[in-house]
Amino acid sequence: MPQYKVLFVCLGNICRSPMAEYVLRHQAEAAGVAHRIEVASAGTSGWHDGANMHRGTLNKLKRQGIDNRGFTSRKVQKSDGTDFNYLIAMDDDNLAELERLFGHRPEQIFKLTDLVPELGYTHVPDPWYTDNFDETYELVRAGSDALLKKLGLV
């Protein structure tokens, strides 16, 4: 049974949040703590329910040697507020939607960039619009590293 359950959340659940899900899972496996953390992702919109990741996310994970199989996009569910220890948003809009659904709980619901303020970002830019999957990956990687440290897993 995992000690921590983390849900990454973006708008459509095909670019940023699945990248974060797979990066954190990969980092936890590399650190030998995968048995202590369960990772998933969801979107606030539900626009892509049942879809695979965006090809840009798939390709970036593949280039980094990160397994990208077995993903299916889904919308945030009411049960996520109790099923997960942490709901981590990619931007202010996603954070606002999570807080609308589950209430203001800053110890449980926050933005990924809150974990890495030294990088100077207030949100993870959406590569759906920027087409910069490298930038998204670097932010997700740094945020995932910081989360593993925050949880005392590394």
DSSP file with accessible surface (Angstrom, degrees, kcal/mol):
  #  RESIDUE AA STRUCTURE BP1 BP2  ACC     N-H-->O    O-->H-N    N-H-->O    O-->H-N    TCO  KAPPA ALPHA  PHI   PSI    X-CA   Y-CA   Z-CA
    1    1 A M              0   0  222      0, 0.0    34,-0.0     0, 0.0     2,-0.0   0.000 360.0 360.0 360.0 125.1    0.0    0.0    0.0
    2    2 A P        -     0   0   37      0, 0.0    34,-0.2     0, 0.0    35,-0.2  -0.339 360.0-146.3 -67.3 147.5    1.5    3.4   -1.0
    3    3 A Q  S    S+     0   0  101     33,-0.8     2,-0.4     1,-0.2    34,-0.2   0.788  84.7  34.8 -79.1 -32.1    2.1    5.9    1.7
    4    4 A Y  E     -a   37   0A  44     32,-1.9    34,-2.6     2,-0.0     2,-0.4  -0.969  62.1-163.1-127.9 143.2    1.4    8.8   -0.7
    5    5 A K  E     -a   38   0A  57     -2,-0.4    81,-1.9    32,-0.2    80,-1.4  -0.995  14.7-171.0-126.2 122.7   -1.1    9.3   -3.5
    6    6 A V  E     -ab  39  86A   0     32,-2.9    34,-2.3    -2,-0.4     2,-0.5  -0.952   9.1-167.5-120.6 131.9   -0.5   12.2   -5.9
    7    7 A L  E     -ab  40  87A   0     79,-2.8    81,-3.1    -2,-0.4     2,-0.4  -0.977   9.2-155.4-118.5 119.5   -2.8   13.4   -8.6
    8    8 A F  E     -ab  41  88A   0     32,-2.3    34,-2.2    -2,-0.5     2,-0.4  -0.789  15.8-162.2 -90.6 139.7   -1.5   15.9  -11.2
    9    9 A V  E     +ab  42  89A   0     79,-2.9    81,-1.7    -2,-0.4    82,-0.3  -0.982  21.1 151.9-132.7 129.5   -4.1   18.1  -12.8
   10   10 A C  E     -a   43   0A   4     32,-1.7    34,-1.9    -2,-0.4    35,-0.3  -0.661  55.2 -86.9-131.9-165.7   -4.1   20.2  -16.0
   11   11 A L  S    S+     0   0   46     32,-0.3    34,-2.5    -2,-0.2    35,-0.6   0.984 115.5  11.2 -74.0 -58.7   -6.9   21.3  -18.3
   12   12 A G  S    S-     0   0   10     31,-0.2    36,-0.4    32,-0.2    31,-0.2   0.580  88.1-130.4-101.9 -11.2   -7.2   18.5  -20.8
   13   13 A N  S    S+     0   0    0     29,-0.3    30,-0.1    60,-0.1    61,-0.1   0.884  84.1  93.2  60.4  42.1   -5.1   15.7  -19.3
   14   14 A I  S    S+     0   0   13     39,-0.1    40,-2.9    28,-0.1    43,-0.2   0.498  90.1  20.8-131.9 -13.5   -3.1   15.0  -22.4
   15   15 A C  S  > S+     0   0    4     38,-0.2     4,-1.5    42,-0.1     5,-0.1   0.678 124.3  19.3-117.3 -78.6    0.1   17.2  -22.1
   16   16 A R  H  > S+     0   0    3      2,-0.2     4,-2.6     1,-0.2     5,-0.2   0.935 122.2  45.7 -70.9 -52.4    1.2   18.6  -18.7
   17   17 A S  H  > S+     0   0    0      1,-0.2     4,-2.7     2,-0.2    -1,-0.2   0.915 114.2  47.3 -67.6 -38.6   -0.4   16.4  -16.1
   18   18 A P  H  > S+     0   0    0      0, 0.0     4,-2.6     0, 0.0     5,-0.3   0.905 111.4  52.9 -67.4 -33.1    0.4   13.0  -17.9
   19   19 A M  H  X S+     0   0    0     -4,-1.5     4,-2.6     1,-0.2     5,-0.2   0.954 111.6  45.7 -61.7 -45.9    4.0   14.2  -18.3
   20   20 A A  H  X S+     0   0    0     -4,-2.6     4,-2.7     1,-0.2     5,-0.3   0.907 111.1  53.6 -62.5 -42.6    4.1   14.9  -14.6
   21   21 A E  H  X S+     0   0   18     -4,-2.7     4,-2.1     1,-0.2    -1,-0.2   0.951 114.6  39.4 -56.2 -50.0    2.5   11.6  -13.8
   22   22 A Y  H  X S+     0   0   13     -4,-2.6     4,-2.2     2,-0.2    -1,-0.2   0.851 115.2  52.0 -74.9 -33.9    5.0    9.6  -15.8
   23   23 A V  H  X S+     0   0    1     -4,-2.6     4,-2.8    -5,-0.3     5,-0.2   0.951 112.4  45.0 -66.0 -48.5    8.0   11.7  -14.8
   24   24 A L  H  X S+     0   0    0     -4,-2.7     4,-2.7    -5,-0.2     5,-0.2   0.925 113.1  50.7 -63.1 -41.8    7.3   11.4  -11.1
   25   25 A R  H  X S+     0   0   71     -4,-2.1     4,-2.3    -5,-0.3    -1,-0.2   0.934 112.2  47.8 -59.4 -43.7    6.6    7.6  -11.4
   26   26 A H  H  X S+     0   0   71     -4,-2.2     4,-2.6     1,-0.2    -2,-0.2   0.918 112.3  48.6 -63.2 -44.4    9.9    7.2  -13.2
   27   27 A Q  H  X S+     0   0   25     -4,-2.8     4,-1.8     2,-0.2    -1,-0.2   0.888 110.7  50.9 -65.0 -39.0   11.8    9.3  -10.6
   28   28 A A  H  <>S+     0   0    0     -4,-2.7     5,-2.7    -5,-0.2     6,-0.8   0.910 111.1  48.5 -65.6 -39.6   10.3    7.3   -7.8
   29   29 A E  H ><5S+     0   0  113     -4,-2.3     3,-1.3     4,-0.2    -2,-0.2   0.934 110.7  50.6 -64.5 -44.5   11.3    4.0   -9.5
   30   30 A A  H 3<5S+     0   0   85     -4,-2.6    -1,-0.2     1,-0.3    -2,-0.2   0.841 111.6  48.5 -62.8 -32.2   14.8    5.3  -10.0
   31   31 A A  T 3<5S-     0   0   48     -4,-1.8    -1,-0.3    -5,-0.2    -2,-0.2   0.475 114.2-117.8 -86.4  -4.0   15.0    6.2   -6.3
   32   32 A G  T < 5S+     0   0   48     -3,-1.3    -3,-0.2    -4,-0.4     3,-0.1   0.724  89.3 104.1  75.7  22.9   13.7    2.9   -5.2
   33   33 A V    > < +     0   0   13     -5,-2.7     3,-2.3    -6,-0.2     4,-0.4   0.206  32.4 115.0-120.7  17.0   10.6    4.4   -3.6
   34   34 A A  G >  S+     0   0   39     -6,-0.8     3,-1.2     1,-0.3    -5,-0.1   0.820  73.2  61.7 -59.2 -29.7    7.9    3.5   -6.2
   35   35 A H  G 3  S+     0   0  134      1,-0.2    -1,-0.3    -7,-0.2    -2,-0.1   0.657 102.1  53.4 -70.9 -12.1    6.2    1.2   -3.6
   36   36 A R  G <  S+     0   0   74     -3,-2.3   -32,-1.9   -34,-0.2   -33,-0.8   0.459 108.0  50.1-102.2  -1.6    5.6    4.3   -1.4
   37   37 A I  E <   -a    4   0A  12     -3,-1.2     2,-0.4    -4,-0.4   -32,-0.2  -0.998  57.6-161.7-144.4 134.8    3.9    6.5   -3.9
   38   38 A E  E     -a    5   0A  80    -34,-2.6   -32,-2.9    -2,-0.4     2,-0.4  -0.952  17.8-165.1-112.2 134.9    1.0    6.1   -6.3
   39   39 A V  E     +a    6   0A   8     -2,-0.4     2,-0.3   -34,-0.2   -32,-0.2  -0.968  17.0 152.6-127.9 137.2    0.8    8.7   -9.1
   40   40 A A  E     -a    7   0A  20    -34,-2.3   -32,-2.3    -2,-0.4     2,-0.3  -0.866  22.6-144.3-145.8 178.6   -2.1    9.5  -11.5
   41   41 A S  E     +a    8   0A   5     -2,-0.3     2,-0.3   -34,-0.2   -32,-0.2  -0.977  14.2 174.7-148.1 161.5   -3.3   12.5  -13.5
   42   42 A A  E     -a    9   0A   0    -34,-2.2   -32,-1.7    -2,-0.3     2,-0.3  -0.960  22.5-123.0-157.7 168.2   -6.6   14.1  -14.6
   43   43 A G  E     -ac  10  75A   1     31,-2.4    33,-2.7    -2,-0.3   -32,-0.3  -0.861  10.8-139.6-118.8 154.9   -8.0   17.1  -16.4
   44   44 A T  S    S+     0   0   20    -34,-1.9   -33,-0.2    -2,-0.3   -32,-0.2   0.715  99.9  48.1 -82.4 -19.6  -10.5   19.7  -15.3
   45   45 A S  S    S-     0   0   23    -34,-2.5   -33,-0.2   -35,-0.3    -1,-0.1   0.824  82.0-146.5 -92.9 -35.8  -12.2   19.9  -18.6
   46   46 A G    >   +     0   0   19    -35,-0.6     3,-1.4    28,-0.2    29,-0.1   0.552  55.9 133.2  76.7   5.9  -12.9   16.2  -19.6
   47   47 A W  T 3  S+     0   0  173    -36,-0.3   -35,-0.1     1,-0.3   -34,-0.1   0.796  75.7  34.2 -59.3 -31.4  -12.4   17.3  -23.3
   48   48 A H  T >  S+     0   0   54    -36,-0.4     3,-2.7     3,-0.1    25,-0.3   0.067  79.5 161.8-115.4  22.8  -10.1   14.4  -24.0
   49   49 A D  T <  S+     0   0   93     -3,-1.4    25,-0.2     1,-0.3     3,-0.1  -0.179  73.5  13.8 -48.4 130.0  -11.6   11.6  -21.8
   50   50 A G  T 3  S+     0   0   56     23,-3.0    -1,-0.3     1,-0.3    24,-0.1   0.338 101.8 122.5  86.2  -4.9  -10.4    8.2  -23.0
   51   51 A A    <   -     0   0   37     -3,-2.7    22,-3.1     1,-0.1    -1,-0.3  -0.384  60.5-117.2 -87.3 164.7   -7.6    9.6  -25.2
   52   52 A N        -     0   0   83     20,-0.2    -1,-0.1     1,-0.2    20,-0.1  -0.335  49.0 -71.4 -85.4 176.8   -3.9    9.0  -25.1
   53   53 A M        -     0   0    9     15,-0.2    -1,-0.2     1,-0.1   -38,-0.2  -0.278  60.3 -86.8 -63.7 157.8   -1.3   11.6  -24.3
   54   54 A H    >>  -     0   0   33    -40,-2.9     4,-2.5     1,-0.1     3,-0.6  -0.336  39.8-117.0 -59.7 143.9   -0.5   14.3  -26.9
   55   55 A R  H 3> S+     0   0  171      1,-0.3     4,-2.9     2,-0.2     5,-0.2   0.840 114.9  58.9 -59.3 -31.3    2.1   13.1  -29.3
   56   56 A G  H 3> S+     0   0    8      2,-0.2     4,-2.1     1,-0.2    -1,-0.3   0.902 108.5  44.5 -64.3 -40.3    4.5   15.8  -28.1
   57   57 A T  H <> S+     0   0    0     -3,-0.6     4,-2.6   -43,-0.2     5,-0.3   0.934 113.4  50.8 -67.7 -45.6    4.3   14.4  -24.5
   58   58 A L  H  X S+     0   0   34     -4,-2.5     4,-2.3     1,-0.2    -2,-0.2   0.936 113.1  45.8 -55.7 -47.7    4.7   10.9  -25.8
   59   59 A N  H  X S+     0   0   76     -4,-2.9     4,-2.6     2,-0.2    -1,-0.2   0.889 111.6  50.8 -66.5 -40.5    7.8   11.8  -27.8
   60   60 A K  H  X S+     0   0   13     -4,-2.1     4,-1.5    -5,-0.2    -1,-0.2   0.935 111.9  47.1 -65.0 -44.1    9.4   13.8  -25.0
   61   61 A L  H  <>S+     0   0    0     -4,-2.6     5,-2.9     1,-0.2     3,-0.3   0.930 112.1  51.1 -61.8 -43.0    9.0   11.0  -22.5
   62   62 A K  H ><5S+     0   0  154     -4,-2.3     3,-1.7    -5,-0.3    -2,-0.2   0.927 107.9  51.7 -60.6 -45.2   10.3    8.5  -25.1
   63   63 A R  H 3<5S+     0   0  148     -4,-2.6    -1,-0.2     1,-0.3    -2,-0.2   0.801 109.5  51.1 -63.1 -27.1   13.4   10.7  -25.7
   64   64 A Q  T 3<5S-     0   0   74     -4,-1.5    -1,-0.3    -3,-0.3    -2,-0.2   0.406 118.3-112.6 -89.2   1.4   14.0   10.8  -21.9
   65   65 A G  T < 5 +     0   0   59     -3,-1.7     2,-0.5    -4,-0.3    -3,-0.2   0.767  69.5 143.6  74.1  26.4   13.8    7.0  -21.7
   66   66 A I      < -     0   0    8     -5,-2.9    -1,-0.3    -6,-0.2    -2,-0.1  -0.877  56.9-114.4-104.1 126.7   10.6    7.1  -19.7
   67   67 A D        -     0   0   83     -2,-0.5   -41,-0.1     1,-0.1    -5,-0.0  -0.337  32.1-178.9 -56.5 129.6    7.9    4.5  -20.3
   68   68 A N        +     0   0   34     -2,-0.0     3,-0.4   -10,-0.0   -15,-0.2   0.141  38.3 117.0-120.9  20.6    4.9    6.2  -21.8
   69   69 A R        +     0   0  181      1,-0.2    -2,-0.0   -11,-0.0     0, 0.0  -0.503  57.1  34.3 -90.7 157.2    2.5    3.2  -22.1
   70   70 A G  S    S+     0   0   79      1,-0.2     2,-0.3    -2,-0.2    -1,-0.2   0.634  74.8 144.7  85.2  18.2   -0.8    2.6  -20.4
   71   71 A F        +     0   0   16     -3,-0.4     2,-0.3   -18,-0.0    -1,-0.2  -0.705  21.3 175.4 -95.0 141.5   -2.2    6.1  -20.2
   72   72 A T        -     0   0   92     -2,-0.3   -20,-0.2   -20,-0.1   -21,-0.1  -0.962  29.8-124.3-140.3 124.0   -5.9    7.1  -20.6
   73   73 A S        +     0   0    3    -22,-3.1   -23,-3.0    -2,-0.3     2,-0.3  -0.323  35.8 172.7 -65.1 144.9   -7.1   10.7  -20.1
   74   74 A R        -     0   0   55    -25,-0.2   -31,-2.4   -24,-0.1     2,-0.2  -0.981  30.4-110.2-149.7 161.9   -9.8   11.3  -17.6
   75   75 A K  B     -c   43   0A  98     -2,-0.3   -31,-0.2   -33,-0.2   -63,-0.1  -0.603  46.8 -90.2 -89.3 151.2  -11.6   14.2  -15.9
   76   76 A V        -     0   0   15    -33,-2.7     2,-0.3    -2,-0.2    -1,-0.1  -0.350  47.5-150.7 -56.5 137.9  -11.2   15.0  -12.2
   77   77 A Q    >   -     0   0   96      1,-0.1     3,-1.7    -3,-0.1     4,-0.5  -0.835  24.0-115.4-115.3 155.3  -13.8   13.1  -10.1
   78   78 A K  T >  S+     0   0  149     -2,-0.3     3,-1.2     1,-0.3     4,-0.3   0.865 115.0  59.5 -54.1 -39.3  -15.4   14.0   -6.8
   79   79 A S  T >> S+     0   0   46      1,-0.2     4,-2.7     2,-0.2     3,-1.3   0.716  85.6  78.5 -66.8 -18.2  -13.7   11.1   -5.1
   80   80 A D  H <> S+     0   0    3     -3,-1.7     4,-1.6     1,-0.3    -1,-0.2   0.831  82.6  65.4 -61.2 -30.5  -10.2   12.5   -6.0
   81   81 A G  H <4 S+     0   0    1     -3,-1.2    -1,-0.3    -4,-0.5    -2,-0.2   0.784 117.1  25.1 -63.8 -27.4  -10.5   14.9   -3.1
   82   82 A T  H <4 S+     0   0  118     -3,-1.3    -2,-0.2    -4,-0.3    -1,-0.2   0.668 117.3  60.8-106.6 -24.6  -10.4   12.1   -0.6
   83   83 A D  H  < S+     0   0   73     -4,-2.7     2,-0.4     1,-0.0    -3,-0.2   0.736 102.4  56.1 -75.9 -23.9   -8.6    9.4   -2.7
   84   84 A F     <  -     0   0   13     -4,-1.6   -78,-0.2    -5,-0.2     3,-0.1  -0.900  62.5-152.9-116.3 141.1   -5.4   11.5   -3.1
   85   85 A N  S    S+     0   0   74    -80,-1.4     2,-0.4    -2,-0.4   -79,-0.2   0.821  90.0  28.5 -71.8 -35.1   -3.1   13.0   -0.5
   86   86 A Y  E     -b    6   0A  42    -81,-1.9   -79,-2.8     2,-0.0     2,-0.5  -0.998  57.9-168.9-134.3 133.2   -2.1   15.7   -2.9
   87   87 A L  E     -bd   7 109A   0     21,-2.6    23,-1.5    -2,-0.4     2,-0.6  -0.982  19.7-165.7-118.1 112.1   -3.8   17.3   -5.9
   88   88 A I  E     -bd   8 110A   0    -81,-3.1   -79,-2.9    -2,-0.5    23,-0.2  -0.899   2.7-155.1-113.4 115.1   -1.2   19.3   -7.8
   89   89 A A  E     -bd   9 111A   0     21,-2.6    23,-2.6    -2,-0.6    24,-0.3  -0.503  15.2-145.3 -88.5 155.1   -2.3   21.8  -10.4
   90   90 A M  S    S+     0   0    1    -81,-1.7    34,-3.1    21,-0.2     2,-0.3   0.670  78.9   2.4 -91.8 -20.2   -0.4   23.1  -13.4
   91   91 A D  S  > S-     0   0   26    -82,-0.3     4,-2.3    32,-0.2     5,-0.2  -0.938  81.9 -88.2-156.5 177.8   -1.8   26.6  -13.3
   92   92 A D  H  > S+     0   0   88     -2,-0.3     4,-2.7     1,-0.2     5,-0.2   0.851 120.6  53.5 -62.9 -38.9   -4.0   29.1  -11.5
   93   93 A D  H  > S+     0   0  128      2,-0.2     4,-2.1     1,-0.2    -1,-0.2   0.923 111.1  45.9 -64.1 -43.7   -7.2   28.1  -13.5
   94   94 A N  H  > S+     0   0    2      2,-0.2     4,-2.4     1,-0.2    -2,-0.2   0.905 113.0  51.0 -64.7 -40.4   -6.7   24.4  -12.6
   95   95 A L  H  X S+     0   0   25     -4,-2.3     4,-2.7     1,-0.2     5,-0.2   0.932 109.1  50.7 -62.0 -44.5   -6.0   25.3   -9.0
   96   96 A A  H  X S+     0   0   55     -4,-2.7     4,-2.2     1,-0.2    -1,-0.2   0.899 110.6  49.2 -61.7 -40.3   -9.2   27.5   -8.9
   97   97 A E  H  X S+     0   0   53     -4,-2.1     4,-2.2     2,-0.2    -1,-0.2   0.914 110.9  49.4 -67.3 -41.1  -11.3   24.6  -10.3
   98   98 A L  H  X S+     0   0    0     -4,-2.4     4,-2.9     1,-0.2     5,-0.3   0.914 112.1  48.5 -62.8 -41.6   -9.8   22.1   -7.8
   99   99 A E  H  X S+     0   0   54     -4,-2.7     4,-2.2     2,-0.2    -2,-0.2   0.863 108.9  53.6 -68.5 -32.0  -10.6   24.6   -4.9
  100  100 A R  H  < S+     0   0  168     -4,-2.2    -2,-0.2    -5,-0.2    -1,-0.2   0.925 116.6  38.9 -65.2 -41.0  -14.1   25.0   -6.3
  101  101 A L  H  < S+     0   0   40     -4,-2.2    -2,-0.2    -5,-0.1    -1,-0.2   0.874 135.3  16.8 -74.8 -40.0  -14.6   21.3   -6.2
  102  102 A F  H  < S-     0   0   25     -4,-2.9    -3,-0.2     1,-0.2    -2,-0.2   0.423 105.0-111.8-120.1  -3.9  -12.8   20.4   -2.9
  103  103 A G     <  -     0   0   31     -4,-2.2     2,-0.9    -5,-0.3    -1,-0.2  -0.108  51.1 -48.5  91.5 167.9  -12.4   23.6   -1.0
  104  104 A H        +     0   0  136     -4,-0.1    -5,-0.0     1,-0.1    -8,-0.0  -0.689  66.7 151.6 -80.9 105.7   -9.3   25.7   -0.1
  105  105 A R    >>  +     0   0   69     -2,-0.9     4,-3.5     4,-0.2     3,-2.1  -0.661  15.3 177.0-134.9  75.9   -6.8   23.2    1.3
  106  106 A P  T 34 S+     0   0   70      0, 0.0    -1,-0.1     0, 0.0    -2,-0.0   0.725  79.4  59.8 -61.1 -20.7   -3.3   24.6    0.6
  107  107 A E  T 34 S+     0   0  127      1,-0.1     3,-0.1     3,-0.0    -2,-0.0   0.730 122.7  23.0 -76.8 -19.1   -1.6   21.7    2.4
  108  108 A Q  T <4 S+     0   0   23     -3,-2.1   -21,-2.6     1,-0.2     2,-0.5   0.697 123.9  48.9-113.7 -32.5   -3.2   19.3   -0.1
  109  109 A I  E  < S+d   87   0A   2     -4,-3.5     2,-0.3   -23,-0.2    -1,-0.2  -0.953  71.4 124.3-121.9 115.8   -4.0   21.3   -3.2
  110  110 A F  E     -d   88   0A  16    -23,-1.5   -21,-2.6    -2,-0.5     2,-0.3  -0.934  57.2 -82.8-157.1 175.2   -1.4   23.6   -4.7
  111  111 A K  E >   -d   89   0A  20     -2,-0.3     3,-1.3   -23,-0.2     4,-0.4  -0.651  30.2-127.5 -89.2 148.4    0.5   24.3   -7.9
  112  112 A L  G >  S+     0   0    1    -23,-2.6     3,-1.9    -2,-0.3     4,-0.3   0.889 110.1  60.4 -58.8 -38.4    3.6   22.3   -9.0
  113  113 A T  G >  S+     0   0    5    -24,-0.3     3,-1.2     1,-0.3    -1,-0.3   0.727  88.0  72.9 -67.7 -18.8    5.5   25.6   -9.4
  114  114 A D  G <  S+     0   0   85     -3,-1.3    -1,-0.3     1,-0.2    -2,-0.2   0.771  93.2  57.0 -62.2 -24.0    4.9   26.3   -5.7
  115  115 A L  G <  S+     0   0   33     -3,-1.9    -1,-0.2    -4,-0.4    -2,-0.2   0.645 114.7  35.4 -80.3 -17.1    7.5   23.6   -5.1
  116  116 A V    X   +     0   0    5     -3,-1.2     3,-2.0    -4,-0.3     5,-0.4  -0.405  63.8 153.9-134.8  59.2   10.2   25.3   -7.1
  117  117 A P  G >   +     0   0   91      0, 0.0     3,-1.9     0, 0.0    -1,-0.1   0.795  67.7  72.3 -61.8 -25.5    9.8   29.1   -6.7
  118  118 A E  G 3  S+     0   0  146      1,-0.3    -2,-0.0     2,-0.1    -3,-0.0   0.696  85.8  66.6 -64.1 -16.6   13.5   29.6   -7.4
  119  119 A L  G <  S-     0   0   74     -3,-2.0    -1,-0.3    -6,-0.2     3,-0.1   0.648 104.3-128.9 -80.1 -14.8   12.7   28.8  -11.1
  120  120 A G    <   +     0   0   65     -3,-1.9     2,-0.4    -4,-0.3    -2,-0.1   0.638  62.3 129.5  80.9  15.4   10.6   32.0  -11.4
  121  121 A Y        -     0   0   86     -5,-0.4    -1,-0.3    -8,-0.2    -2,-0.1  -0.839  42.4-166.9-103.7 142.5    7.5   30.4  -12.9
  122  122 A T  S    S+     0   0   90     -2,-0.4     2,-0.3     1,-0.2    -9,-0.1   0.504  79.2   5.8 -98.9  -9.0    4.0   30.9  -11.6
  123  123 A H  S    S-     0   0   74    -32,-0.1   -32,-0.2   -10,-0.1    -1,-0.2  -0.968  81.9 -97.0-160.6 165.0    2.6   28.1  -13.7
  124  124 A V        -     0   0    0    -34,-3.1  -108,-0.1    -2,-0.3    12,-0.1  -0.849  48.9-122.4 -89.8 113.6    3.7   25.3  -16.0
  125  125 A P        -     0   0   14      0, 0.0   -34,-0.0     0, 0.0    -4,-0.0  -0.289  24.0-115.5 -58.4 142.0    3.2   26.6  -19.5
  126  126 A D    >>  -     0   0   26      1,-0.1     4,-2.3  -111,-0.0     3,-1.7  -0.695  17.6-158.3 -84.4 113.2    0.8   24.5  -21.6
  127  127 A P  H 3> S+     0   0    1      0, 0.0     4,-1.8     0, 0.0    -1,-0.1   0.654  87.1  77.3 -69.6 -10.3    2.7   23.0  -24.5
  128  128 A W  H 34 S+     0   0  126      1,-0.2     5,-0.0     2,-0.2    -2,-0.0   0.897 113.8  23.0 -58.2 -36.8   -0.6   22.6  -26.4
  129  129 A Y  H <4 S+     0   0  157     -3,-1.7    -1,-0.2     1,-0.1     0, 0.0   0.806 132.0  40.1 -97.7 -38.9   -0.2   26.3  -27.0
  130  130 A T  H  < S-     0   0   66     -4,-2.3    -2,-0.2     2,-0.1     3,-0.1   0.711  84.5-146.4 -84.8 -23.5    3.5   26.9  -26.7
  131  131 A D     <  +     0   0  119     -4,-1.8     2,-0.8    -5,-0.3     3,-0.2   0.694  60.0 127.1  60.7  21.2    4.7   23.7  -28.5
  132  132 A N     >  +     0   0   68      1,-0.2     4,-1.7    -6,-0.1    -1,-0.2  -0.698  22.4 160.8-109.9  79.3    7.6   23.8  -26.0
  133  133 A F  H  > S+     0   0   15     -2,-0.8     4,-2.4     1,-0.2    -1,-0.2   0.752  72.9  62.5 -70.6 -22.9    7.5   20.3  -24.5
  134  134 A D  H  > S+     0   0   81      2,-0.2     4,-2.4    -3,-0.2    -1,-0.2   0.928 104.0  46.9 -66.9 -45.4   11.2   20.7  -23.4
  135  135 A E  H  > S+     0   0   47      2,-0.2     4,-2.1     1,-0.2     5,-0.2   0.929 113.3  49.0 -60.9 -45.9   10.3   23.6  -21.1
  136  136 A T  H  X S+     0   0    0     -4,-1.7     4,-2.7     1,-0.2     5,-0.2   0.930 110.7  51.0 -60.1 -44.7    7.3   21.7  -19.7
  137  137 A Y  H  X S+     0   0   18     -4,-2.4     4,-3.1     1,-0.2     5,-0.2   0.918 108.4  51.0 -60.0 -45.7    9.5   18.7  -19.1
  138  138 A E  H  X S+     0   0   87     -4,-2.4     4,-2.3     1,-0.2    -1,-0.2   0.906 113.1  45.2 -62.4 -41.0   12.2   20.7  -17.3
  139  139 A L  H  X S+     0   0    6     -4,-2.1     4,-2.7     2,-0.2    -1,-0.2   0.920 114.7  48.0 -67.0 -43.4    9.6   22.3  -14.9
  140  140 A V  H  X S+     0   0    0     -4,-2.7     4,-2.6    -5,-0.2    -2,-0.2   0.911 112.1  49.8 -64.0 -42.6    7.9   18.9  -14.3
  141  141 A R  H  X S+     0   0   82     -4,-3.1     4,-2.5    -5,-0.2    -2,-0.2   0.952 113.7  44.9 -62.3 -47.1   11.2   17.2  -13.6
  142  142 A A  H  X S+     0   0   16     -4,-2.3     4,-2.3    -5,-0.2    -2,-0.2   0.919 114.6  48.7 -64.8 -42.0   12.3   19.9  -11.2
  143  143 A G  H  X S+     0   0    0     -4,-2.7     4,-2.3     2,-0.2    -1,-0.2   0.891 111.0  50.3 -65.3 -38.2    8.8   20.0   -9.5
  144  144 A S  H  X S+     0   0    0     -4,-2.6     4,-2.5     2,-0.2    -2,-0.2   0.906 109.4  51.1 -67.7 -40.5    8.8   16.2   -9.2
  145  145 A D  H  X S+     0   0   53     -4,-2.5     4,-1.9     1,-0.2    -2,-0.2   0.936 111.8  47.7 -58.0 -47.2   12.3   16.2   -7.6
  146  146 A A  H  X S+     0   0   23     -4,-2.3     4,-2.8     1,-0.2    -2,-0.2   0.877 110.0  52.5 -64.7 -37.0   11.1   18.8   -5.1
  147  147 A L  H  X S+     0   0    0     -4,-2.3     4,-2.4     2,-0.2     6,-0.2   0.935 106.9  51.4 -66.3 -43.1    8.0   16.8   -4.3
  148  148 A L  H  <>S+     0   0    4     -4,-2.5     5,-2.7     1,-0.2     6,-0.8   0.899 113.3  46.3 -60.1 -38.0    9.9   13.6   -3.6
  149  149 A K  H ><5S+     0   0  141     -4,-1.9     3,-1.4     3,-0.2    -2,-0.2   0.924 109.8  53.1 -68.8 -44.0   12.1   15.7   -1.2
  150  150 A K  H 3<5S+     0   0  115     -4,-2.8    -2,-0.2     1,-0.3    -1,-0.2   0.882 110.5  48.1 -57.6 -38.5    9.1   17.3    0.4
  151  151 A L  T 3<5S-     0   0    9     -4,-2.4    -1,-0.3    -5,-0.2    -2,-0.2   0.504 114.0-119.5 -81.2  -6.4    7.6   13.9    1.1
  152  152 A G  T < 5S+     0   0   51     -3,-1.4    -3,-0.2    -4,-0.3    -2,-0.1   0.751  77.2 126.0  73.9  26.0   10.9   12.7    2.5
  153  153 A L      <       0   0   11     -5,-2.7    -4,-0.2    -6,-0.2    -5,-0.1   0.603 360.0 360.0 -93.1 -13.1   11.2   10.0   -0.1
  154  154 A V              0   0   92     -6,-0.8    -2,-0.1    -9,-0.1    -1,-0.0  -0.950 360.0 360.0-137.3 360.0   14.7   11.0   -1.3
